[in-house]
Each structure stands twice: as C-alpha cells, then as structure tokens.
Amino acid sequence: MNYPDWSERQRHTSVTVDGHDVEFAYYEAGADRDGPPVVLLHGIPTWSYLWRDAAPALGEHRHVFAPNLPGYGNSERGEGFDRSVRAATAALADFLASATAHRTVDLVGHDIGGAVALRYAAARPDAVGRLVLSNAACFDSWPVEVINDLGAPGVTAGWTDEELDDRLEYLFVDGAYDEADPSWVAGMKSPWTVRGGRTDLARAAVATNTNHTTEIAYGDITADLLCLWGAEDGLQPVENAQRLVSETAGDGRVVRLDEAAHWVTHDRPDAYRDSLLDFLA
C-alpha cells in the first residue's frame, strides 16, 4: 500500500493529553474480528505507515489499530501538548478506553512505540495479553545522538528544504540493512516535509526523555513477550532484547532477524509479518 492510500484509510478521533484535546489519527483493519485488538505502535521519526506490510495481513485474523502518536503523521501537530513517551502512553490509554470494549489488548511496539507499550504494560499488567517489542527504546538506551541533534534548539529551523530532505534521507536509508525501498523512504519522510514539519520534528525529538523508560517497573510486566528484533541494529542492539526477556515476569523469547537493522519491518517484511502472525494470530 502506498502512503497516500494509507493516509486515506485513516480515521480520526480525539484523545486527552495532559488536559488538552488532541486530534488522533489511526489505521484500522479487521474490525469484524472477534477477540481483543492488536495495537501497533511506531517510533521516532516514523508514523503508522511503518506497519504497511504487517497491519493488513494481521487484520485478516485480528482487529488491528495502528495509531499515529500525538505529534506524528496525520495526528495533530503544532504546539501546546507533550509528545513524550509518558504523554503518548496516556493518549493510548484514552484512545483504547473508547475504541474497544475488550478488557485486554495485545501490543506491538517499535522504537519509542516499544517504550510506550512497556509503560502501558507495566502500569496495567492485567490489560495486556501479549507484547511484541522490536528494536525498542528501553532502559537507558535512548535517545540516540541523531535524535538528540534534531531536538537541539534552532537546528532544524535553520535548514533549507534540501537540508531537511537530506537529513531524513540519511535517517531512513542509513537505518536500513541494505538498499532502502524508495517508496518506503518517501512515505516515512512525507509528514515532515509539509509546512511546519521541521518544527514538529524538533518538538518530537526534544520530547524524548530517558527517565520515561528507566523508571518503568519491568518486573511488573506479566504479558507473554516476543522480542522480534533486527539483529544488525547499532542503535538498539539485540542484547537489549535478551535483557527485556530476563527482567520481565511473563514468558519471553527473542527472535533475531538477521540481515535486518533498526528498520526491521522494512528490511525483513515477510519474515517479520510471518513471525508476528505466528505469535498473535
């Protein structure tokens, strides 16, 4: 699915972030499926289009939501609300309270979407049945230098359109294991290249906060855990996956996807999708 079609498929609602009503966009599939939904959570600087291969296939078996976190993609951007992992977790809880009547959900998180999933699962252990983490921000592993640089005061504001495009190109191409699919790269870049995008990117970057993962009570997480990890990631190494399995309380295992780096859903789409289906469907 291309990114204009993905955007066209999205629905909109509102969530509360620290007392602010914020527009919240999400992709939905398999709404007629029985059982608790699966929620797919992206990271920075991506958006729900990250799940273009996994979400439609999973929707053939399960009810699926793939939201854009506040400040990302087609969700509300601009100023006036927090984009941090803490705030995104509160927004997710508010969304799920109205989006589903099921008491439990299964969560899949990549990058800081994994951090959101971890915070949600630690605070609500009875509300998460299964948890999938992929190259997730956790413990004290983030923010990485390239994201810190994006949030430095005045940096993105001084870029030309060409400089912004070059930096985004670097982020997505360099984070891939091999040659990046140009259509995927274009889709990932698209929300940040519209008017105001560079400022929104800086706002998202500056909201990253190591405290929001170091303070998690990992031992309170009881969900069955699959760490589905791109093994060649230099940003969130696979050793973090082993630590997550050892420090959480549910049954856990690590599946290493070789020839995959940070953008594991892009690098190994078929293997990623199949492993996800095996665990969740």
VOGU-3710 file (C-alpha; in Angstrom, 3 decimals, decimal comma):
1> mnypdwserq> 0,000/0,000/0,000  1,389/3,435/-0,863  1,377/6,211/1,717  -1,377/8,387/0,156  -3,685/5,349/0,213  -2,650/4,586/3,796  -3,454/8,153/4,828  -6,790/7,962/3,054  -7,668/4,842/5,059  -7,062/6,529/8,396
11> rhtsvtvdgh> -9,805/7,561/10,771  -9,772/10,408/13,264  -10,868/10,864/16,852  -9,586/12,923/19,776  -7,633/11,972/22,859  -6,722/13,867/26,002  -3,069/14,703/26,620  -2,486/16,478/29,937  -5,902/18,104/29,744  -5,571/19,065/26,070
21> dvefayyeag> -7,865/17,558/23,434  -5,650/16,407/20,572  -6,727/15,007/17,203  -5,654/11,365/16,907  -5,400/9,534/13,565  -5,329/5,761/13,256  -5,465/2,951/10,715  -7,947/0,176/11,470  -8,398/-3,261/9,938  -10,346/-6,407/10,822
31> adrdgppvvl> -12,986/-4,577/12,849  -15,332/-7,541/12,411  -12,891/-9,982/14,063  -13,685/-11,406/17,469  -11,389/-11,038/20,430  -9,163/-8,292/21,799  -7,467/-5,937/19,353  -3,819/-5,718/18,419  -2,318/-2,231/18,635  0,749/-1,401/16,518
41> lhgiptwsyl> 2,870/1,481/17,857  5,501/3,292/15,792  8,518/5,282/16,982  10,517/8,363/16,012  10,729/9,704/13,313  8,214/7,307/11,759  4,415/7,120/11,787  1,806/4,393/11,389  2,865/3,762/7,772  5,697/1,776/9,350
51> wrdaapalge> 3,153/-1,068/9,550  2,132/-1,038/5,872  3,100/-4,712/5,403  2,100/-6,150/8,772  -1,212/-4,436/9,560  -3,320/-5,543/6,549  -2,167/-9,171/6,900  -2,791/-9,180/10,640  -6,217/-7,667/10,011  -7,231/-10,879/8,231
61> hrhvfapnlp> -7,103/-12,590/11,632  -7,412/-9,914/14,311  -8,908/-6,497/14,945  -5,978/-4,111/14,406  -5,301/-0,489/15,295  -2,204/1,354/14,072  -2,377/4,868/15,554  -0,227/7,889/14,862  1,135/9,024/18,202  0,334/12,654/19,106
71> gygnsergeg> 2,562/14,949/17,068  3,257/12,342/14,369  1,873/11,521/10,939  -1,737/12,595/10,487  -2,383/13,149/14,186  -2,459/16,711/15,455  0,844/18,525/15,416  1,731/22,106/16,227  2,366/23,413/19,733  0,527/23,148/23,024
81> fdrsvraata> 0,937/19,498/24,045  3,585/16,990/25,085  4,937/14,352/22,681  6,879/12,334/25,254  6,565/8,604/25,869  4,745/9,376/29,113  2,193/11,557/27,313  1,833/9,104/24,417  1,061/6,313/26,900  -1,702/8,413/28,454
91> aladflasat> -3,066/9,185/24,970  -3,052/5,484/24,101  -4,975/4,640/27,266  -7,553/7,317/26,484  -7,922/6,070/22,908  -8,371/2,430/23,911  -10,929/3,314/26,573  -13,296/4,472/23,830  -12,104/2,375/20,862  -12,666/-1,095/22,323
101> ahrtvdlvgh> -14,857/-2,758/24,925  -12,312/-5,541/25,483  -10,543/-5,594/28,810  -7,231/-6,668/27,271  -5,193/-5,820/24,188  -2,056/-7,147/22,546  0,638/-4,528/21,914  3,343/-4,368/19,250  5,902/-1,580/19,551  8,921/-0,447/17,561
111> diggavalry> 11,489/2,122/18,729  9,761/4,554/21,159  6,481/2,823/20,345  8,048/-0,066/22,233  8,681/2,262/25,167  5,004/3,293/25,108  3,997/-0,372/25,078  6,308/-1,122/28,004  4,947/1,724/30,126  1,370/0,725/29,346
121> aaarpdavgr> 2,036/-2,940/30,173  3,840/-2,146/33,431  1,068/0,171/34,651  -1,752/-2,182/33,543  -0,391/-5,737/33,713  -3,860/-7,289/33,588  -4,758/-5,297/30,455  -2,036/-6,659/28,133  -2,177/-10,271/26,993  0,774/-10,436/24,619
131> lvlsnaacfd> 3,558/-7,988/23,954  5,839/-7,742/20,918  8,855/-5,433/21,060  11,002/-4,689/18,024  14,252/-2,741/18,381  12,501/-0,928/21,193  13,701/2,012/23,257  14,128/0,637/26,769  16,146/1,015/29,962  18,728/3,798/29,315
141> swpvevindl> 19,273/3,024/25,624  17,905/6,284/24,270  17,603/8,934/22,967  20,348/8,242/20,447  22,675/11,008/19,279  20,972/11,627/15,944  17,623/12,268/17,687  19,260/14,495/20,304  20,724/16,542/17,454  17,271/17,002/15,887
151> gapgvtagwt> 15,955/18,456/19,125  18,814/20,913/19,691  17,440/24,490/19,786  17,311/26,167/16,390  18,921/23,330/14,430  16,043/22,268/12,206  14,732/25,841/11,888  17,905/26,815/10,038  17,710/24,042/7,469  16,717/24,593/3,887
161> deelddrley> 14,163/22,229/2,368  17,042/20,370/0,738  18,906/20,011/4,039  15,799/18,664/5,760  15,253/16,158/2,959  18,902/15,078/3,075  18,808/14,512/6,841  15,595/12,493/6,641  17,012/10,509/3,739  20,037/9,719/5,883
171> lfvdgaydea> 17,914/8,611/8,841  15,861/6,134/6,856  18,476/4,921/4,394  21,257/4,563/6,959  18,951/2,751/9,390  18,104/0,100/6,808  20,229/-3,020/6,467  20,613/-2,919/2,708  19,227/-0,709/-0,036  16,132/1,101/1,197
181> dpswvagmks> 12,909/0,951/-0,814  12,441/4,482/-2,235  8,654/4,300/-1,826  9,048/3,416/1,854  11,554/6,218/2,401  9,246/8,718/0,658  6,351/7,582/2,846  8,370/7,905/6,044  9,575/11,390/5,107  6,227/12,708/3,918
191> pwtvrggrtd> 4,752/14,040/7,211  7,903/16,022/7,979  8,226/17,702/4,584  4,923/19,594/4,718  4,660/23,133/6,059  5,700/23,204/9,724  7,144/19,695/9,540  10,678/20,566/10,542  9,437/22,331/13,685  7,223/19,358/14,518
201> laraavatnt> 10,202/17,046/14,066  12,228/19,118/16,531  9,326/19,099/19,008  9,129/15,309/18,798  12,881/14,925/19,230  13,181/17,270/22,203  10,361/15,388/23,986  12,444/12,211/24,237  13,318/11,514/27,866  15,416/8,646/29,220
211> nhtteiaygd> 13,596/8,844/32,557  10,422/7,583/30,914  11,988/4,153/30,389  14,428/3,955/33,299  11,552/4,443/35,761  9,490/1,515/34,377  8,946/-1,375/36,797  9,892/-4,048/34,261  9,246/-6,833/36,738  5,557/-5,846/36,845
221> itadllclwg> 5,091/-6,744/33,167  3,376/-10,135/33,062  2,428/-10,310/29,367  3,875/-13,062/27,216  6,739/-11,346/25,419  8,215/-11,741/21,955  11,270/-9,625/21,183  11,229/-9,664/17,380  14,489/-7,894/16,701  16,586/-6,741/13,761
231> aedglqpven> 19,888/-8,320/14,759  22,164/-5,806/12,985  20,833/-2,706/14,771  23,537/-0,407/16,101  21,010/1,882/17,823  19,045/-0,645/19,888  21,235/-3,777/19,955  19,789/-7,247/20,303  21,359/-7,546/23,765  18,591/-5,233/24,953
241> aqrlvsetag> 16,073/-7,849/23,837  17,763/-10,503/25,965  17,664/-8,158/28,951  13,963/-7,428/28,425  13,187/-11,157/28,475  15,184/-11,654/31,665  13,739/-8,650/33,540  10,026/-9,013/32,718  7,816/-11,520/34,504  5,933/-13,200/31,639
251> dgrvvrldea> 7,067/-15,962/29,340  9,522/-14,393/26,908  11,715/-15,226/23,971  13,911/-13,478/21,434  13,641/-13,986/17,685  16,623/-12,492/15,872  16,019/-11,467/12,285  19,382/-11,479/10,531  20,044/-9,096/7,652  17,842/-6,573/9,416
261> ahwvthdrpd> 18,852/-3,368/11,187  16,764/-0,766/13,022  14,010/-0,635/10,390  13,292/-4,328/10,813  9,736/-4,121/9,440  11,211/-2,757/6,199  14,335/-4,935/5,999  12,600/-8,292/6,519  8,894/-7,612/5,838  7,915/-11,211/5,059
271> ayrdslldfl> 9,784/-12,771/7,970  8,585/-10,046/10,316  4,969/-10,445/9,245  5,113/-14,250/9,494  6,657/-14,177/12,973  4,082/-11,660/14,126  1,239/-13,783/12,762  2,640/-16,906/14,417  2,691/-15,186/17,792  -0,535/-13,182/17,585
281> a> -2,918/-14,718/15,066
//
